Amino acid sequence: MHTVLTTCGLTQLGCLFISRDDTGTGDGPIGMIVLSPFAKGGGYSNSIPYTHNFTLRTFPEIFDVTPLLGDAANATDLSDLFTQFRRFVVREMNHFIP
């Protein structure tokens, strides 16, 4: 994981989502760890029951991709996990890609 976090500017502009998809109850809630300079730290946790639709909403928002597919259009994004929810602009990251 250290290699992933130190490659391509992830420590400056990026975000790594680690999710467990083993609920056994359909679509959630799922466990999630977010590593990013924009993530809330200090062991932040909440009681929001995240589902796959939260990630399906958030990833297109980060990369400014439309349209939102399926129920993602009705889902809430993962902005609660961040101190500053901004789009991680792909063109800004291009100069970090080897």
Biotite code that builds the C-alpha atoms (Angstrom):
import biotite.structure as struc

atoms = struc.array([
    struc.Atom([0.000, 0.000, 0.000], chain_id="A", res_id=1, res_name="MET", atom_name="CA", element="C"),
    struc.Atom([2.933, 2.346, 0.648], chain_id="A", res_id=2, res_name="HIS", atom_name="CA", element="C"),
    struc.Atom([3.899, 2.149, -3.029], chain_id="A", res_id=3, res_name="THR", atom_name="CA", element="C"),
    struc.Atom([0.360, 3.011, -4.131], chain_id="A", res_id=4, res_name="VAL", atom_name="CA", element="C"),
    struc.Atom([0.130, 5.958, -1.761], chain_id="A", res_id=5, res_name="LEU", atom_name="CA", element="C"),
    struc.Atom([3.473, 7.433, -2.846], chain_id="A", res_id=6, res_name="THR", atom_name="CA", element="C"),
    struc.Atom([2.908, 7.027, -6.599], chain_id="A", res_id=7, res_name="THR", atom_name="CA", element="C"),
    struc.Atom([1.174, 9.384, -9.006], chain_id="A", res_id=8, res_name="CYS", atom_name="CA", element="C"),
    struc.Atom([0.748, 12.225, -6.542], chain_id="A", res_id=9, res_name="GLY", atom_name="CA", element="C"),
    struc.Atom([-1.812, 10.429, -4.372], chain_id="A", res_id=10, res_name="LEU", atom_name="CA", element="C"),
    struc.Atom([-0.400, 12.049, -1.246], chain_id="A", res_id=11, res_name="THR", atom_name="CA", element="C"),
    struc.Atom([-1.034, 15.503, -2.719], chain_id="A", res_id=12, res_name="GLN", atom_name="CA", element="C"),
    struc.Atom([-4.176, 15.249, -4.837], chain_id="A", res_id=13, res_name="LEU", atom_name="CA", element="C"),
    struc.Atom([-5.442, 11.706, -4.561], chain_id="A", res_id=14, res_name="GLY", atom_name="CA", element="C"),
    struc.Atom([-7.657, 9.445, -2.605], chain_id="A", res_id=15, res_name="CYS", atom_name="CA", element="C"),
    struc.Atom([-7.612, 5.721, -1.903], chain_id="A", res_id=16, res_name="LEU", atom_name="CA", element="C"),
    struc.Atom([-10.912, 4.042, -1.010], chain_id="A", res_id=17, res_name="PHE", atom_name="CA", element="C"),
    struc.Atom([-10.708, 0.673, 0.743], chain_id="A", res_id=18, res_name="ILE", atom_name="CA", element="C"),
    struc.Atom([-14.066, -1.006, 0.895], chain_id="A", res_id=19, res_name="SER", atom_name="CA", element="C"),
    struc.Atom([-15.281, -4.343, 2.157], chain_id="A", res_id=20, res_name="ARG", atom_name="CA", element="C"),
    struc.Atom([-17.908, -5.954, -0.022], chain_id="A", res_id=21, res_name="ASP", atom_name="CA", element="C"),
    struc.Atom([-19.043, -8.839, 2.118], chain_id="A", res_id=22, res_name="ASP", atom_name="CA", element="C"),
    struc.Atom([-22.261, -7.667, 3.703], chain_id="A", res_id=23, res_name="THR", atom_name="CA", element="C"),
    struc.Atom([-24.253, -10.800, 2.951], chain_id="A", res_id=24, res_name="GLY", atom_name="CA", element="C"),
    struc.Atom([-27.364, -8.627, 3.027], chain_id="A", res_id=25, res_name="THR", atom_name="CA", element="C"),
    struc.Atom([-27.480, -7.245, -0.486], chain_id="A", res_id=26, res_name="GLY", atom_name="CA", element="C"),
    struc.Atom([-26.477, -3.637, -1.032], chain_id="A", res_id=27, res_name="ASP", atom_name="CA", element="C"),
    struc.Atom([-24.983, -2.540, 2.251], chain_id="A", res_id=28, res_name="GLY", atom_name="CA", element="C"),
    struc.Atom([-24.067, -1.168, 4.505], chain_id="A", res_id=29, res_name="PRO", atom_name="CA", element="C"),
    struc.Atom([-20.420, -1.560, 3.519], chain_id="A", res_id=30, res_name="ILE", atom_name="CA", element="C"),
    struc.Atom([-17.304, -0.777, 5.544], chain_id="A", res_id=31, res_name="GLY", atom_name="CA", element="C"),
    struc.Atom([-14.937, 1.810, 4.135], chain_id="A", res_id=32, res_name="MET", atom_name="CA", element="C"),
    struc.Atom([-11.567, 3.374, 4.887], chain_id="A", res_id=33, res_name="ILE", atom_name="CA", element="C"),
    struc.Atom([-10.546, 6.528, 3.007], chain_id="A", res_id=34, res_name="VAL", atom_name="CA", element="C"),
    struc.Atom([-6.903, 7.624, 2.767], chain_id="A", res_id=35, res_name="LEU", atom_name="CA", element="C"),
    struc.Atom([-6.418, 11.122, 1.407], chain_id="A", res_id=36, res_name="SER", atom_name="CA", element="C"),
    struc.Atom([-5.039, 14.504, 2.413], chain_id="A", res_id=37, res_name="PRO", atom_name="CA", element="C"),
    struc.Atom([-8.666, 15.656, 2.079], chain_id="A", res_id=38, res_name="PHE", atom_name="CA", element="C"),
    struc.Atom([-10.150, 12.924, 4.317], chain_id="A", res_id=39, res_name="ALA", atom_name="CA", element="C"),
    struc.Atom([-11.275, 13.596, 7.863], chain_id="A", res_id=40, res_name="LYS", atom_name="CA", element="C"),
    struc.Atom([-8.633, 12.178, 10.170], chain_id="A", res_id=41, res_name="GLY", atom_name="CA", element="C"),
    struc.Atom([-8.288, 11.312, 13.797], chain_id="A", res_id=42, res_name="GLY", atom_name="CA", element="C"),
    struc.Atom([-10.235, 8.071, 13.563], chain_id="A", res_id=43, res_name="GLY", atom_name="CA", element="C"),
    struc.Atom([-13.322, 9.810, 12.173], chain_id="A", res_id=44, res_name="TYR", atom_name="CA", element="C"),
    struc.Atom([-16.372, 7.581, 11.975], chain_id="A", res_id=45, res_name="SER", atom_name="CA", element="C"),
    struc.Atom([-20.083, 8.101, 11.534], chain_id="A", res_id=46, res_name="ASN", atom_name="CA", element="C"),
    struc.Atom([-23.288, 6.100, 11.515], chain_id="A", res_id=47, res_name="SER", atom_name="CA", element="C"),
    struc.Atom([-24.194, 6.608, 7.845], chain_id="A", res_id=48, res_name="ILE", atom_name="CA", element="C"),
    struc.Atom([-25.032, 3.211, 6.303], chain_id="A", res_id=49, res_name="PRO", atom_name="CA", element="C"),
    struc.Atom([-22.950, 3.488, 3.110], chain_id="A", res_id=50, res_name="TYR", atom_name="CA", element="C"),
    struc.Atom([-23.942, 1.343, 0.142], chain_id="A", res_id=51, res_name="THR", atom_name="CA", element="C"),
    struc.Atom([-22.360, 0.763, -3.261], chain_id="A", res_id=52, res_name="HIS", atom_name="CA", element="C"),
    struc.Atom([-24.515, 3.550, -4.655], chain_id="A", res_id=53, res_name="ASN", atom_name="CA", element="C"),
    struc.Atom([-22.594, 6.085, -2.548], chain_id="A", res_id=54, res_name="PHE", atom_name="CA", element="C"),
    struc.Atom([-19.366, 5.136, -4.334], chain_id="A", res_id=55, res_name="THR", atom_name="CA", element="C"),
    struc.Atom([-21.119, 4.946, -7.703], chain_id="A", res_id=56, res_name="LEU", atom_name="CA", element="C"),
    struc.Atom([-22.202, 8.552, -7.107], chain_id="A", res_id=57, res_name="ARG", atom_name="CA", element="C"),
    struc.Atom([-18.877, 9.827, -5.766], chain_id="A", res_id=58, res_name="THR", atom_name="CA", element="C"),
    struc.Atom([-16.430, 8.464, -8.359], chain_id="A", res_id=59, res_name="PHE", atom_name="CA", element="C"),
    struc.Atom([-18.164, 10.121, -11.344], chain_id="A", res_id=60, res_name="PRO", atom_name="CA", element="C"),
    struc.Atom([-18.342, 13.374, -9.336], chain_id="A", res_id=61, res_name="GLU", atom_name="CA", element="C"),
    struc.Atom([-14.602, 13.233, -8.627], chain_id="A", res_id=62, res_name="ILE", atom_name="CA", element="C"),
    struc.Atom([-13.772, 12.743, -12.308], chain_id="A", res_id=63, res_name="PHE", atom_name="CA", element="C"),
    struc.Atom([-16.632, 14.914, -13.612], chain_id="A", res_id=64, res_name="ASP", atom_name="CA", element="C"),
    struc.Atom([-18.213, 12.055, -15.572], chain_id="A", res_id=65, res_name="VAL", atom_name="CA", element="C"),
    struc.Atom([-21.867, 12.078, -16.568], chain_id="A", res_id=66, res_name="THR", atom_name="CA", element="C"),
    struc.Atom([-24.486, 10.736, -16.661], chain_id="A", res_id=67, res_name="PRO", atom_name="CA", element="C"),
    struc.Atom([-24.802, 9.053, -13.283], chain_id="A", res_id=68, res_name="LEU", atom_name="CA", element="C"),
    struc.Atom([-25.802, 5.435, -13.851], chain_id="A", res_id=69, res_name="LEU", atom_name="CA", element="C"),
    struc.Atom([-28.545, 3.459, -12.152], chain_id="A", res_id=70, res_name="GLY", atom_name="CA", element="C"),
    struc.Atom([-29.449, 4.430, -8.622], chain_id="A", res_id=71, res_name="ASP", atom_name="CA", element="C"),
    struc.Atom([-26.303, 6.533, -8.285], chain_id="A", res_id=72, res_name="ALA", atom_name="CA", element="C"),
    struc.Atom([-28.369, 9.496, -9.461], chain_id="A", res_id=73, res_name="ALA", atom_name="CA", element="C"),
    struc.Atom([-30.522, 9.106, -6.329], chain_id="A", res_id=74, res_name="ASN", atom_name="CA", element="C"),
    struc.Atom([-27.683, 8.371, -3.897], chain_id="A", res_id=75, res_name="ALA", atom_name="CA", element="C"),
    struc.Atom([-25.790, 10.681, -1.576], chain_id="A", res_id=76, res_name="THR", atom_name="CA", element="C"),
    struc.Atom([-22.083, 11.201, -2.252], chain_id="A", res_id=77, res_name="ASP", atom_name="CA", element="C"),
    struc.Atom([-19.282, 10.432, 0.213], chain_id="A", res_id=78, res_name="LEU", atom_name="CA", element="C"),
    struc.Atom([-18.567, 14.089, 0.984], chain_id="A", res_id=79, res_name="SER", atom_name="CA", element="C"),
    struc.Atom([-19.113, 13.431, 4.698], chain_id="A", res_id=80, res_name="ASP", atom_name="CA", element="C"),
    struc.Atom([-15.762, 11.597, 4.749], chain_id="A", res_id=81, res_name="LEU", atom_name="CA", element="C"),
    struc.Atom([-13.816, 14.674, 3.653], chain_id="A", res_id=82, res_name="PHE", atom_name="CA", element="C"),
    struc.Atom([-12.809, 17.972, 5.223], chain_id="A", res_id=83, res_name="THR", atom_name="CA", element="C"),
    struc.Atom([-12.876, 19.502, 1.776], chain_id="A", res_id=84, res_name="GLN", atom_name="CA", element="C"),
    struc.Atom([-14.914, 17.787, -0.906], chain_id="A", res_id=85, res_name="PHE", atom_name="CA", element="C"),
    struc.Atom([-13.527, 18.822, -4.225], chain_id="A", res_id=86, res_name="ARG", atom_name="CA", element="C"),
    struc.Atom([-13.160, 17.200, -7.589], chain_id="A", res_id=87, res_name="ARG", atom_name="CA", element="C"),
    struc.Atom([-9.735, 15.628, -7.921], chain_id="A", res_id=88, res_name="PHE", atom_name="CA", element="C"),
    struc.Atom([-9.066, 16.993, -11.393], chain_id="A", res_id=89, res_name="VAL", atom_name="CA", element="C"),
    struc.Atom([-7.511, 14.387, -13.670], chain_id="A", res_id=90, res_name="VAL", atom_name="CA", element="C"),
    struc.Atom([-5.552, 16.892, -15.728], chain_id="A", res_id=91, res_name="ARG", atom_name="CA", element="C"),
    struc.Atom([-3.876, 18.177, -12.539], chain_id="A", res_id=92, res_name="GLU", atom_name="CA", element="C"),
    struc.Atom([-2.736, 14.648, -11.731], chain_id="A", res_id=93, res_name="MET", atom_name="CA", element="C"),
    struc.Atom([-1.338, 13.914, -15.206], chain_id="A", res_id=94, res_name="ASN", atom_name="CA", element="C"),
    struc.Atom([2.043, 15.438, -14.403], chain_id="A", res_id=95, res_name="HIS", atom_name="CA", element="C"),
    struc.Atom([2.437, 12.916, -11.561], chain_id="A", res_id=96, res_name="PHE", atom_name="CA", element="C"),
    struc.Atom([1.846, 9.886, -13.782], chain_id="A", res_id=97, res_name="ILE", atom_name="CA", element="C"),
    struc.Atom([5.178, 8.309, -14.791], chain_id="A", res_id=98, res_name="PRO", atom_name="CA", element="C"),
])
